Amino acid sequence: MCAELGGPGRCHRCGVEFPEGSVRYKVEVRVTADTGGELATVEDLEKELDNLIKVIEGKDEKELEQDVHTELTFHLCRACRDEYLSSPDMPLDRFFFGS
């Protein structure tokens, strides 16, 4: 995400270059699958397994991993960090792309 602006030496949002040794702010987003803590019945588990087998057959390994766990890391300059912290519930696409 934001590969055209960000990288090890640039802010992922505005693209400002970080001078060597300068402070940057790391935002880590972790998305994991969750059942919500509910226990399924045996019948529900059997249906779910049948559905999972159908899904697995149509996807490659990377897609399957992303369905269960994805991590994103962004580096921000101070100004972008301050804006991010002022509205942390803003969708990431709107924060980074202004859409």
C-alpha positions as CSV (number, residue, x, y, z in Angstrom):
1,M,0.0,0.0,0.0
2,C,1.3,3.5,-0.9
3,A,4.4,1.9,-2.4
4,E,4.8,4.9,-4.7
5,L,5.2,7.3,-1.8
6,G,6.6,5.2,1.0
7,G,9.6,3.0,1.6
8,P,12.3,2.8,4.2
9,G,13.3,6.4,3.8
10,R,9.9,8.1,3.1
11,C,6.6,8.9,4.8
12,H,4.0,6.4,3.5
13,R,1.4,9.2,3.5
14,C,3.0,12.4,2.2
15,G,6.2,11.0,0.7
16,V,8.5,13.4,2.6
17,E,12.0,12.0,2.8
18,F,13.4,11.1,6.3
19,P,16.9,12.3,6.8
20,E,19.2,9.5,7.9
21,G,18.9,8.9,11.6
22,S,15.8,11.0,12.0
23,V,12.7,10.0,13.9
24,R,9.8,8.4,12.1
25,Y,6.7,6.9,13.5
26,K,5.7,3.3,12.8
27,V,2.0,2.3,12.5
28,E,1.4,-1.4,12.6
29,V,-2.0,-2.8,11.5
30,R,-2.7,-6.5,12.3
31,V,-5.8,-8.1,10.9
32,T,-6.6,-11.7,12.1
33,A,-9.6,-14.0,11.6
34,D,-11.8,-14.3,14.8
35,T,-14.8,-16.4,15.6
36,G,-16.1,-13.9,18.1
37,G,-15.6,-16.5,20.9
38,E,-18.7,-18.5,19.9
39,L,-18.5,-22.2,20.0
40,A,-20.1,-23.9,16.9
41,T,-22.2,-27.1,17.0
42,V,-20.9,-30.2,15.3
43,E,-23.4,-29.7,12.4
44,D,-22.1,-26.1,12.0
45,L,-18.5,-27.3,12.0
46,E,-19.3,-29.9,9.3
47,K,-20.9,-27.2,7.1
48,E,-18.0,-24.8,7.7
49,L,-15.5,-27.5,6.8
50,D,-17.3,-28.2,3.6
51,N,-17.3,-24.5,2.7
52,L,-13.7,-24.1,3.6
53,I,-12.7,-27.0,1.3
54,K,-14.5,-25.3,-1.6
55,V,-12.8,-22.0,-0.8
56,I,-9.3,-23.6,-0.4
57,E,-9.6,-25.3,-3.8
58,G,-10.0,-22.0,-5.5
59,K,-7.2,-20.0,-3.9
60,D,-3.5,-19.9,-3.8
61,E,-1.4,-20.1,-0.6
62,K,-0.9,-16.3,-0.3
63,E,-4.7,-15.6,-0.6
64,L,-5.4,-18.2,2.1
65,E,-2.8,-16.7,4.5
66,Q,-4.4,-13.2,4.0
67,D,-7.8,-14.6,4.8
68,V,-6.5,-15.6,8.3
69,H,-3.7,-13.1,9.1
70,T,-2.4,-9.9,7.5
71,E,0.0,-7.3,8.8
72,L,0.7,-3.9,7.4
73,T,3.4,-1.5,8.5
74,F,3.5,2.2,7.6
75,H,6.2,4.8,8.5
76,L,4.9,8.4,9.1
77,C,6.5,11.8,9.6
78,R,5.5,13.8,12.6
79,A,2.8,15.8,10.8
80,C,1.1,12.7,9.3
81,R,1.4,10.9,12.7
82,D,-0.4,13.8,14.4
83,E,-3.1,13.8,11.8
84,Y,-3.5,10.0,12.1
85,L,-3.8,10.2,15.9
86,S,-6.3,13.0,15.8
87,S,-8.8,10.6,14.0
88,P,-7.6,7.0,14.4
89,D,-11.0,5.7,13.3
90,M,-10.6,7.2,9.8
91,P,-10.5,4.4,7.2
92,L,-6.9,3.8,6.1
93,D,-7.7,4.4,2.4
94,R,-9.1,7.8,3.2
95,F,-6.2,8.7,5.4
96,F,-3.6,7.7,2.8
97,F,-5.4,8.5,-0.4
98,G,-7.9,11.2,0.7
99,S,-10.8,9.3,-1.0
